[in-house]
């Protein structure tokens, strides 16, 4: 823990990017194994796309989100009382959650060199279902995120929960409505 905290203090953005890359890879690995794939059958390109989505997307963007939102919550909205946690969770779920889900879909589509129309169609198809699915997990997790975890460690906590989230969504999305394999989303 001390080593991680030291590295985090020295290089927060790269540390969070690598942490998210690791978690997204683990989540997709678990999802593929849960789908019944043997080690030799793993879709390595899918694993790499998941890893890159965590590395270049989730880690850096979450680092920015948690810093900016903390400033907004504390200095602009003055959400310092216990009830402020509820407001923070609502703001997170109505802004950051849908934003990240769509960025993730965009990143995966671009990495697969999919047509932009297909990527937009996937965004339209999944936005509401992902919000609804997310409401089953994230509000409770974010009560901890915004109520107990210091801002510098929020992404680490969220990434631990992400292992579950990426596993569930990668498994659910793998069948896709058109029969193609699709990676999971947060």
N, CA, C and O of each residue as an XYZ file, in Angstrom:
744
protein
N       0.831     -1.192      0.000
C       0.000      0.000      0.000
C       0.871      1.248      0.000
O       0.616      2.191     -0.749
N       1.905      1.249      0.849
C       2.795      2.411      0.915
C       3.496      2.646     -0.415
O       3.638      3.789     -0.850
N       3.935      1.571     -1.063
C       4.605      1.700     -2.363
C       3.651      2.288     -3.399
O       4.016      3.193     -4.150
N       2.429      1.765     -3.431
C       1.436      2.294     -4.371
C       1.167      3.765     -4.090
O       1.107      4.571     -5.019
N       1.004      4.122     -2.823
C       0.738      5.517     -2.451
C       1.894      6.426     -2.847
O       1.672      7.553     -3.289
N       3.125      5.947     -2.694
C       4.290      6.744     -3.090
C       4.308      6.978     -4.597
O       4.527      8.097     -5.061
N       4.076      5.908     -5.352
C       4.059      6.033     -6.818
C       2.905      6.939     -7.243
O       3.069      7.770     -8.137
N       1.747      6.786     -6.614
C       0.587      7.612     -6.917
C       0.883      9.085     -6.668
O       0.491      9.941     -7.461
N       1.576      9.384     -5.565
C       1.912     10.775     -5.245
C       2.898     11.355     -6.252
O       2.805     12.530     -6.608
N       3.844     10.537     -6.713
C       4.866     11.006     -7.649
C       4.339     11.140     -9.081
O       4.713     12.069     -9.796
N       3.478     10.217     -9.495
C       2.986     10.205    -10.873
C       1.521      9.761    -10.890
O       1.220      8.629    -11.270
N       0.615     10.643    -10.482
C      -0.783     10.218    -10.347
C      -1.432      9.768    -11.660
O      -2.096      8.731    -11.690
N      -1.254     10.519    -12.726
C      -1.924     10.173    -13.974
C      -1.433      8.844    -14.562
O      -2.261      7.994    -14.891
N      -0.122      8.633    -14.707
C       0.327      7.332    -15.230
C      -0.047      6.162    -14.310
O      -0.376      5.076    -14.787
N       0.004      6.387    -13.000
C      -0.346      5.318    -12.064
C      -1.811      4.919    -12.223
O      -2.138      3.733    -12.248
N      -2.679      5.904    -12.330
C      -4.104      5.621    -12.492
C      -4.391      4.997    -13.854
O      -5.265      4.138    -13.966
N      -3.667      5.417    -14.889
C      -3.847      4.829    -16.219
C      -3.474      3.352    -16.215
O      -4.203      2.524    -16.763
N      -2.339      3.016    -15.598
C      -1.901      1.622    -15.541
C      -2.833      0.796    -14.653
O      -3.109     -0.365    -14.952
N      -3.310      1.385    -13.576
C      -4.257      0.685    -12.696
C      -5.532      0.334    -13.463
O      -6.007     -0.800    -13.398
N      -6.083      1.306    -14.188
C      -7.298      1.036    -14.960
C      -7.036      0.033    -16.082
O      -7.879     -0.823    -16.352
N      -5.889      0.127    -16.732
C      -5.553     -0.836    -17.789
C      -5.535     -2.252    -17.224
O      -6.046     -3.184    -17.846
N      -4.952     -2.406    -16.060
C      -4.878     -3.716    -15.415
C      -6.268     -4.246    -15.097
O      -6.578     -5.406    -15.368
N      -7.098     -3.389    -14.522
C      -8.449     -3.786    -14.135
C      -9.301     -4.140    -15.356
O     -10.026     -5.134    -15.335
N      -9.220     -3.347    -16.401
C     -10.007     -3.630    -17.600
C      -9.566     -4.931    -18.255
O     -10.392     -5.657    -18.809
N      -8.282     -5.228    -18.197
C      -7.786     -6.498    -18.731
C      -8.291     -7.667    -17.886
O      -8.763     -8.668    -18.425
N      -8.194     -7.539    -16.571
C      -8.668     -8.600    -15.671
C     -10.166     -8.824    -15.864
O     -10.610     -9.968    -15.959
N     -10.945     -7.752    -15.924
C     -12.393     -7.880    -16.097
C     -12.751     -8.587    -17.390
O     -13.628     -9.451    -17.397
N     -12.091     -8.238    -18.482
C     -12.394     -8.882    -19.756
C     -11.917    -10.334    -19.759
O     -12.579    -11.204    -20.324
N     -10.772    -10.596    -19.132
C     -10.268    -11.965    -19.005
C     -11.289    -12.833    -18.269
O     -11.622    -13.926    -18.724
N     -11.781    -12.343    -17.132
C     -12.773    -13.092    -16.354
C     -14.038    -13.294    -17.187
O     -14.622    -14.378    -17.185
N     -14.461    -12.241    -17.902
C     -15.661    -12.360    -18.731
C     -15.485    -13.438    -19.796
O     -16.386    -14.248    -20.013
N     -14.347    -13.452    -20.452
C     -14.122    -14.456    -21.504
C     -14.071    -15.867    -20.917
O     -14.596    -16.809    -21.510
N     -13.447    -16.006    -19.769
C     -13.403    -17.327    -19.126
C     -14.810    -17.754    -18.693
O     -15.165    -18.928    -18.805
N     -15.606    -16.810    -18.200
C     -16.981    -17.085    -17.798
C     -17.832    -17.486    -19.000
O     -18.762    -18.283    -18.876
N     -17.503    -16.926    -20.163
C     -18.204    -17.275    -21.403
C     -17.856    -18.689    -21.865
O     -18.453    -19.195    -22.815
N     -16.893    -19.329    -21.199
C     -16.542    -20.702    -21.526
C     -15.303    -20.853    -22.387
O     -15.014    -21.950    -22.865
N     -14.573    -19.785    -22.590
C     -13.356    -19.867    -23.400
C     -12.217    -20.463    -22.579
O     -11.987    -20.079    -21.433
N     -11.518    -21.402    -23.189
C     -10.295    -21.923    -22.580
C      -9.182    -20.908    -22.783
O      -9.326    -19.976    -23.575
N      -8.085    -21.081    -22.081
C      -6.956    -20.146    -22.195
C      -6.511    -19.977    -23.653
O      -6.192    -18.867    -24.080
N      -6.491    -21.052    -24.398
C      -6.059    -20.983    -25.791
C      -7.076    -20.330    -26.709
O      -6.748    -19.958    -27.836
N      -8.309    -20.187    -26.235
C      -9.373    -19.603    -27.050
C      -9.620    -18.125    -26.747
O     -10.488    -17.504    -27.360
N      -8.875    -17.568    -25.820
C      -9.102    -16.171    -25.457
C      -8.906    -15.269    -26.671
O      -7.984    -15.454    -27.465
N      -9.795    -14.293    -26.792
C      -9.688    -13.293    -27.849
C      -8.675    -12.252    -27.379
O      -9.010    -11.312    -26.658
N      -7.439    -12.445    -27.803
C      -6.364    -11.564    -27.347
C      -6.534    -10.133    -27.840
O      -6.183     -9.190    -27.131
N      -7.061     -9.962    -29.032
C      -7.314     -8.603    -29.537
C      -8.334     -7.893    -28.645
O      -8.193     -6.702    -28.367
N      -9.347     -8.611    -28.204
C     -10.348     -8.050    -27.301
C      -9.710     -7.670    -25.971
O     -10.010     -6.610    -25.423
N      -8.830     -8.529    -25.445
C      -8.120     -8.218    -24.201
C      -7.285     -6.950    -24.360
O      -7.259     -6.101    -23.468
N      -6.610     -6.828    -25.490
C      -5.776     -5.642    -25.733
C      -6.639     -4.397    -25.853
O      -6.281     -3.342    -25.329
N      -7.771     -4.509    -26.537
C      -8.675     -3.347    -26.632
C      -9.168     -2.931    -25.250
O      -9.235     -1.740    -24.945
N      -9.510     -3.907    -24.417
C      -9.960     -3.595    -23.056
C      -8.842     -2.924    -22.264
O      -9.068     -1.936    -21.565
N      -7.630     -3.475    -22.383
C      -6.492     -2.891    -21.681
C      -6.259     -1.447    -22.135
O      -6.063     -0.558    -21.306
N      -6.281     -1.217    -23.448
C      -6.062      0.132    -23.967
C      -7.173      1.098    -23.559
O      -6.911      2.274    -23.308
N      -8.410      0.608    -23.491
C      -9.513      1.465    -23.051
C      -9.282      1.942    -21.619
O      -9.560      3.096    -21.295
N      -8.774      1.056    -20.765
C      -8.446      1.466    -19.399
C      -7.257      2.410    -19.362
O      -7.253      3.393    -18.622
N      -6.238      2.101    -20.175
C      -4.992      2.877    -20.171
C      -5.169      4.289    -20.719
O      -4.765      5.262    -20.082
N      -5.769      4.396    -21.894
C      -5.861      5.718    -22.537
C      -7.178      6.422    -22.275
O      -7.306      7.620    -22.527
N      -8.169      5.679    -21.767
C      -9.479      6.267    -21.541
C      -9.837      6.390    -20.078
O      -9.811      7.482    -19.510
N     -10.174      5.258    -19.466
C     -10.733      5.295    -18.119
C      -9.799      5.911    -17.086
O     -10.217      6.772    -16.311
N      -8.544      5.484    -17.065
C      -7.609      6.005    -16.060
C      -7.430      7.514    -16.143
O      -7.674      8.222    -15.166
N      -7.003      8.016    -17.312
C      -6.790      9.472    -17.417
C      -8.066     10.291    -17.254
O      -8.069     11.305    -16.556
N      -9.152      9.855    -17.896
C     -10.389     10.638    -17.792
C     -10.973     10.597    -16.387
O     -11.520     11.595    -15.918
N     -10.866      9.466    -15.713
C     -11.359      9.375    -14.334
C     -10.520     10.235    -13.396
O     -11.053     10.860    -12.479
N      -9.215     10.268    -13.624
C      -8.333     11.137    -12.833
C      -8.836     12.581    -12.922
O      -8.956     13.272    -11.910
N      -9.125     13.020    -14.133
C      -9.620     14.388    -14.335
C     -10.993     14.550    -13.692
O     -11.237     15.528    -12.985
N     -11.896     13.589    -13.934
C     -13.254     13.677    -13.390
C     -13.241     13.805    -11.875
O     -13.909     14.681    -11.327
N     -12.494     12.949    -11.188
C     -12.525     12.984     -9.733
C     -11.910     14.262     -9.173
O     -12.359     14.751     -8.136
N     -10.903     14.808     -9.827
C     -10.338     16.086     -9.380
C     -11.315     17.239     -9.632
O     -11.558     18.055     -8.744
N     -11.863     17.302    -10.830
C     -12.788     18.388    -11.181
C     -14.075     18.282    -10.348
O     -14.567     19.285     -9.832
N     -14.609     17.074    -10.222
C     -15.854     16.925     -9.458
C     -15.642     17.260     -7.987
O     -16.518     17.845     -7.349
N     -14.484     16.892     -7.448
C     -14.215     17.226     -6.043
C     -14.198     18.737     -5.839
O     -14.739     19.242     -4.856
N     -13.576     19.454     -6.769
C     -13.562     20.914     -6.689
C     -14.983     21.464     -6.800
O     -15.365     22.355     -6.042
N     -15.763     20.937     -7.740
C     -17.151     21.361     -7.905
C     -17.959     21.082     -6.642
O     -18.679     21.957     -6.159
N     -17.844     19.868     -6.105
C     -18.625     19.481     -4.933
C     -18.250     20.293     -3.702
O     -19.123     20.748     -2.963
N     -16.961     20.474     -3.483
C     -16.500     21.138     -2.260
C     -16.555     22.664     -2.348
O     -17.032     23.317     -1.421
N     -16.072     23.235     -3.450
C     -15.867     24.683     -3.519
C     -16.987     25.454     -4.203
O     -17.150     26.649     -3.960
N     -17.755     24.793     -5.049
C     -18.838     25.484     -5.751
C     -20.187     25.134     -5.120
O     -20.959     26.022     -4.758
N     -20.459     23.854     -4.995
C     -21.745     23.414     -4.454
C     -21.739     23.283     -2.931
O     -22.802     23.169     -2.319
N     -20.572     23.298     -2.320
C     -20.401     23.201     -0.866
C     -21.116     21.981     -0.280
O     -21.839     22.084      0.711
N     -20.899     20.827     -0.912
C     -21.520     19.569     -0.469
C     -20.598     18.892      0.537
O     -19.857     17.970      0.194
N     -20.651     19.354      1.773
C     -19.751     18.831      2.802
C     -20.471     18.011      3.864
O     -19.830     17.292      4.630
N     -21.793     18.110      3.918
C     -22.556     17.345      4.897
C     -22.811     15.935      4.383
O     -22.567     15.640      3.213
N     -23.303     15.067      5.262
C     -23.544     13.677      4.880
C     -24.492     13.560      3.694
O     -24.294     12.700      2.835
N     -25.512     14.399      3.628
C     -26.486     14.341      2.538
C     -25.874     14.730      1.206
O     -26.415     14.401      0.151
N     -24.743     15.431      1.249
C     -24.042     15.807      0.025
C     -23.572     14.597     -0.764
O     -23.437     14.659     -1.986
N     -23.324     13.498     -0.064
C     -22.906     12.262     -0.736
C     -23.975     11.805     -1.720
O     -23.652     11.362     -2.822
N     -25.228     11.907     -1.339
C     -26.330     11.506     -2.219
C     -26.334     12.380     -3.476
O     -26.495     11.873     -4.586
N     -26.159     13.675     -3.304
C     -26.132     14.592     -4.447
C     -24.940     14.260     -5.347
O     -25.071     14.262     -6.571
N     -23.786     13.976     -4.753
C     -22.600     13.614     -5.532
C     -22.844     12.361     -6.363
O     -22.454     12.300     -7.529
N     -23.483     11.368     -5.770
C     -23.780     10.115     -6.483
C     -24.731     10.387     -7.648
O     -24.543      9.856     -8.743
N     -25.749     11.213     -7.411
C     -26.705     11.537     -8.481
C     -25.991     12.259     -9.623
O     -26.213     11.943    -10.791
N     -25.149     13.211     -9.296
C     -24.404     13.938    -10.336
C     -23.498     12.986    -11.098
O     -23.430     13.043    -12.326
N     -22.806     12.116    -10.387
C     -21.921     11.140    -11.035
C     -22.711     10.249    -11.994
O     -22.303     10.040    -13.137
N     -23.839      9.731    -11.522
C     -24.615      8.784    -12.320
C     -25.302      9.419    -13.522
O     -25.597      8.733    -14.501
N     -25.557     10.718    -13.456
C     -26.242     11.378    -14.574
C     -25.283     12.079    -15.531
O     -25.688     12.493    -16.617
N     -24.022     12.217    -15.140
C     -23.060     12.881    -16.027
C     -21.898     11.961    -16.392
O     -21.758     11.555    -17.546
N     -21.075     11.638    -15.412
C     -19.873     10.860    -15.675
C     -20.175      9.460    -16.204
O     -19.550      9.027    -17.171
N     -21.113      8.747    -15.597
C     -21.425      7.383    -16.028
C     -21.794      7.301    -17.504
O     -21.153      6.558    -18.247
N     -22.809      8.044    -17.955
C     -23.161      7.993    -19.383
C     -22.035      8.496    -20.289
O     -21.821      7.954    -21.373
N     -21.324      9.521    -19.850
C     -20.206     10.041    -20.651
C     -19.153      8.953    -20.847
O     -18.737      8.694    -21.976
N     -18.715      8.310    -19.755
C     -17.683      7.287    -19.879
C     -18.166      6.098    -20.704
O     -17.415      5.584    -21.533
N     -19.393      5.654    -20.497
C     -19.902      4.526    -21.275
C     -19.790      4.797    -22.774
O     -19.381      3.925    -23.541
N     -20.150      5.993    -23.180
C     -20.100      6.334    -24.603
C     -18.667      6.527    -25.106
O     -18.366      6.177    -26.247
N     -17.803      7.064    -24.293
C     -16.394      7.165    -24.676
C     -15.810      5.764    -24.844
O     -15.034      5.517    -25.767
N     -16.181      4.860    -23.960
C     -15.697      3.482    -24.038
C     -16.147      2.823    -25.347
O     -15.349      2.177    -26.027
N     -17.409      2.986    -25.690
C     -17.924      2.445    -26.939
C     -17.183      3.054    -28.124
O     -16.824      2.351    -29.069
N     -16.957      4.356    -28.070
C     -16.222      5.043    -29.129
C     -14.804      4.485    -29.261
O     -14.354      4.178    -30.365
N     -14.106      4.356    -28.137
C     -12.741      3.825    -28.169
C     -12.691      2.413    -28.747
O     -11.853      2.115    -29.598
N     -13.585      1.549    -28.286
C     -13.599      0.178    -28.792
C     -13.887      0.149    -30.287
O     -13.238     -0.579    -31.038
N     -14.858      0.942    -30.710
C     -15.198      0.999    -32.136
C     -14.040      1.495    -32.976
O     -13.762      0.943    -34.041
N     -13.365      2.528    -32.508
C     -12.206      3.052    -33.233
C     -11.080      2.026    -33.289
O     -10.432      1.867    -34.324
N     -10.847      1.327    -32.172
C      -9.791      0.318    -32.156
C     -10.112     -0.859    -33.067
O      -9.205     -1.504    -33.594
N     -11.400     -1.142    -33.256
C     -11.794     -2.222    -34.160
C     -11.917     -1.705    -35.600
O     -12.228     -2.457    -36.523
N     -11.663     -0.397    -35.764
C     -11.786      0.266    -37.059
C     -13.191      0.093    -37.648
O     -13.369     -0.120    -38.848
N     -14.168      0.191    -36.763
C     -15.568      0.090    -37.154
C     -15.994      1.399    -37.818
O     -15.373      2.441    -37.608
N     -17.046      1.336    -38.612
C     -17.595      2.530    -39.245
C     -18.204      3.427    -38.167
O     -18.779      2.946    -37.190
N     -18.065      4.738    -38.364
C     -18.563      5.690    -37.376
C     -20.071      5.538    -37.172
O     -20.554      5.686    -36.050
N     -20.825      5.244    -38.245
C     -22.279      5.047    -38.110
C     -22.580      3.879    -37.179
O     -23.521      3.929    -36.388
N     -21.765      2.821    -37.282
C     -21.966      1.658    -36.407
C     -21.662      2.002    -34.952
O     -22.352      1.551    -34.037
N     -20.622      2.806    -34.752
C     -20.265      3.223    -33.394
C     -21.394      4.065    -32.798
O     -21.798      3.847    -31.656
N     -21.899      5.019    -33.569
C     -23.012      5.848    -33.084
C     -24.249      5.006    -32.809
O     -24.957      5.239    -31.830
N     -24.508      4.035    -33.665
C     -25.643      3.138    -33.449
C     -25.495      2.347    -32.158
O     -26.461      2.156    -31.419
N     -24.276      1.891    -31.896
C     -24.002      1.152    -30.654
C     -24.192      2.060    -29.445
O     -24.716      1.627    -28.419
N     -23.770      3.313    -29.561
C     -23.966      4.270    -28.461
C     -25.457      4.464    -28.186
O     -25.894      4.439    -27.036
N     -26.218      4.656    -29.241
C     -27.667      4.852    -29.078
C     -28.316      3.616    -28.478
O     -29.180      3.724    -27.609
N     -27.902      2.442    -28.940
C     -28.492      1.182    -28.490
C     -28.197      0.897    -27.021
O     -29.033      0.319    -26.327
N     -27.020      1.295    -26.537
C     -26.597      0.877    -25.203
C     -26.715      1.938    -24.113
O     -26.641      1.597    -22.932
N     -26.894      3.189    -24.460
C     -26.874      4.249    -23.442
C     -27.879      3.999    -22.318
O     -27.486      3.919    -21.154
N     -29.141      3.876    -22.637
C     -30.169      3.691    -21.597
C     -30.002      2.356    -20.877
O     -30.040      2.336    -19.646
N     -29.818      1.228    -21.591
C     -29.621     -0.029    -20.865
C     -28.421      0.005    -19.911
O     -28.469     -0.590    -18.835
N     -27.354      0.696    -20.301
C     -26.188      0.772    -19.417
C     -26.456      1.649    -18.201
O     -25.976      1.359    -17.104
N     -27.207      2.702    -18.390
C     -27.572      3.533    -17.243
C     -28.399      2.704    -16.263
O     -28.152      2.730    -15.057
N     -29.374      1.976    -16.781
C     -30.231      1.148    -15.923
C     -29.404      0.067    -15.234
O     -29.552     -0.148    -14.031
N     -28.535     -0.618    -15.980
C     -27.676     -1.645    -15.376
C     -26.771     -1.040    -14.311
O     -26.578     -1.616    -13.240
N     -26.224      0.119    -14.619
C     -25.326      0.784    -13.681
C     -25.991      1.147    -12.374
O     -25.345      1.162    -11.327
N     -27.282      1.440    -12.427
C     -28.003      1.805    -11.204
C     -28.121      0.648    -10.226
O     -28.467      0.856     -9.063
N     -27.838     -0.567    -10.681
C     -27.877     -1.733     -9.800
C     -26.597     -1.887     -8.993
O     -26.579     -2.603     -7.992
N     -25.537     -1.230     -9.413
C     -24.242     -1.396     -8.759
C     -23.642     -0.084     -8.268
O     -23.208      0.014     -7.120
N     -23.621      0.912     -9.128
C     -22.829      2.102     -8.841
C     -23.336      3.016     -7.733
O     -22.501      3.560     -7.010
N     -24.626      3.230     -7.541
C     -25.005      4.125     -6.443
C     -24.465      3.676     -5.086
O     -23.948      4.496     -4.328
N     -24.579      2.395     -4.774
C     -24.050      1.901     -3.504
C     -22.526      2.031     -3.471
O     -21.956      2.483     -2.477
N     -21.872      1.633     -4.564
C     -20.405      1.744     -4.620
C     -19.969      3.199     -4.477
O     -18.968      3.490     -3.823
N     -20.722      4.111     -5.090
C     -20.333      5.522     -5.031
C     -20.679      6.191     -3.702
O     -20.157      7.266     -3.406
N     -21.540      5.582     -2.902
C     -21.705      6.092     -1.531
C     -20.380      5.953     -0.794
O     -20.013      6.811      0.009
N     -19.668      4.869     -1.071
C     -18.326      4.687     -0.505
C     -17.346      5.639     -1.189
O     -16.554      6.304     -0.521
N     -17.399      5.704     -2.528
C     -16.492      6.563     -3.301
C     -16.505      7.987     -2.769
O     -15.462      8.555     -2.446
N     -17.709      8.556     -2.684
C     -17.830      9.974     -2.329
C     -18.011     10.215     -0.833
O     -17.861     11.345     -0.369
N     -18.331      9.176     -0.081
C     -18.560      9.348      1.345
C     -17.367      8.993      2.215
O     -17.225      9.530      3.313
N     -16.494      8.086      1.738
C     -15.415      7.593      2.589
C     -14.014      7.684      1.985
O     -13.038      7.834      2.720
N     -13.901      7.597      0.673
C     -12.589      7.472      0.034
C     -12.015      8.849     -0.313
O     -12.695      9.661     -0.941
N     -10.769      9.117      0.091
C     -10.140     10.383     -0.282
C      -9.994     10.487     -1.803
O      -9.837      9.471     -2.479
N     -10.046     11.701     -2.340
C     -10.062     11.910     -3.786
C      -8.890     11.222     -4.492
O      -9.065     10.711     -5.598
N      -7.722     11.197     -3.893
C      -6.556     10.600     -4.543
C      -6.665      9.084     -4.682
O      -5.973      8.486     -5.505
N      -7.532      8.460     -3.880
C      -7.702      7.002     -3.941
C      -9.033      6.570     -4.558
O      -9.329      5.376     -4.607
N      -9.823      7.508     -5.020
C     -11.136      7.160     -5.558
C     -11.047      6.244     -6.771
O     -11.810      5.284     -6.883
N     -10.126      6.534     -7.674
C     -10.036      5.701     -8.867
C      -9.620      4.283     -8.505
O     -10.103      3.332     -9.121
N      -8.752      4.115     -7.538
C      -8.361      2.767     -7.118
C      -9.581      2.011     -6.597
O      -9.794      0.857     -6.969
N     -10.377      2.639     -5.749
C     -11.597      2.013     -5.228
C     -12.549      1.682     -6.384
O     -13.053      0.563     -6.477
N     -12.788      2.657     -7.255
C     -13.692      2.444     -8.382
C     -13.167      1.330     -9.279
O     -13.946      0.522     -9.784
N     -11.854      1.282     -9.483
C     -11.289      0.217    -10.316
C     -11.487     -1.163     -9.696
O     -11.661     -2.138    -10.427
N     -11.465     -1.267     -8.385
C     -11.755     -2.555     -7.748
C     -13.193     -2.989     -8.045
O     -13.450     -4.161     -8.322
N     -14.117     -2.042     -7.986
C     -15.508     -2.333     -8.321
C     -15.622     -2.601     -9.833
O     -16.438     -3.417    -10.262
N     -14.809     -1.917    -10.624
C     -14.811     -2.093    -12.084
C     -14.533     -3.535    -12.495
O     -15.030     -3.975    -13.532
N     -13.759     -4.281    -11.719
C     -13.507     -5.679    -12.076
C     -14.846     -6.405    -12.191
O     -15.074     -7.154    -13.141
N     -15.720     -6.180    -11.229
C     -17.048     -6.788    -11.266
C     -17.841     -6.235    -12.450
O     -18.448     -6.991    -13.209
N     -17.828     -4.906    -12.599
C     -18.607     -4.239    -13.637
C     -18.168     -4.667    -15.037
O     -19.005     -5.015    -15.870
N     -16.876     -4.645    -15.296
C     -16.379     -5.032    -16.622
C     -16.684     -6.497    -16.896
O     -17.033     -6.862    -18.019
N     -16.555     -7.331    -15.882
C     -16.867     -8.755    -16.059
C     -18.337     -8.948    -16.432
O     -18.645     -9.674    -17.377
N     -19.226     -8.316    -15.709
C     -20.662     -8.443    -15.977
C     -20.994     -7.919    -17.367
O     -21.679     -8.585    -18.143
N     -20.512     -6.740    -17.673
C     -20.894     -6.131    -18.937
C     -20.206     -6.765    -20.133
O     -20.800     -6.864    -21.206
N     -18.966     -7.195    -19.964
C     -18.292     -7.877    -21.075
C     -19.014     -9.177    -21.394
O     -19.161     -9.541    -22.561
N     -19.462     -9.874    -20.359
C     -20.207    -11.117    -20.558
C     -21.551    -10.822    -21.225
O     -21.938    -11.498    -22.178
N     -22.258     -9.813    -20.723
C     -23.574     -9.483    -21.273
C     -23.465     -8.981    -22.712
O     -24.309     -9.307    -23.547
N     -22.448     -8.204    -23.001
C     -22.308     -7.611    -24.328
C     -21.690     -8.562    -25.341
O     -21.784     -8.312    -26.543
N     -21.060     -9.645    -24.894
C     -20.350    -10.542    -25.807
C     -21.291    -11.148    -26.848
O     -20.889    -11.370    -27.989
N     -22.542    -11.415    -26.463
C     -23.501    -11.952    -27.431
C     -23.999    -10.886    -28.370
O     -24.241    -11.157    -29.546
N     -24.159     -9.669    -27.868
C     -24.628     -8.555    -28.696
C     -25.936     -8.872    -29.397
O     -26.287    -10.042    -29.552
N     -26.642     -7.877    -29.812
C     -27.917     -8.096    -30.481
C     -27.730     -8.612    -31.893
O     -28.644     -9.210    -32.460
N     -26.535     -8.385    -32.481
C     -26.320     -8.832    -33.853
C     -25.446    -10.080    -33.924
O     -25.041    -10.491    -35.012
N     -25.149    -10.693    -32.762
C     -24.388    -11.911    -32.741
C     -22.891    -11.703    -32.752
O     -22.141    -12.659    -32.555
N     -22.426    -10.467    -32.979
C     -20.986    -10.203    -32.941
C     -20.534    -10.074    -31.510
O     -21.323     -9.736    -30.628
N     -19.259    -10.345    -31.275
C     -18.711    -10.157    -29.927
C     -18.495     -8.686    -29.697
O     -17.996     -7.967    -30.563
N     -18.874     -8.252    -28.526
C     -18.653     -6.869    -28.136
C     -18.081     -6.876    -26.734
O     -18.426     -7.732    -25.919
N     -17.212     -5.928    -26.455
C     -16.608     -5.848    -25.134
C     -17.566     -5.175    -24.163
O     -18.569     -4.582    -24.561
N     -17.229     -5.279    -22.860
C     -18.053     -4.694    -21.810
C     -17.894     -3.196    -21.698
O     -16.981     -2.611    -22.281
N     -18.778     -2.586    -20.954
C     -18.829     -1.137    -20.837
C     -19.046     -0.709    -19.403
O     -19.657     -1.442    -18.626
N     -18.559      0.461    -19.036
C     -18.908      1.085    -17.759
C     -19.547      2.411    -18.067
O     -19.934      3.138    -17.152
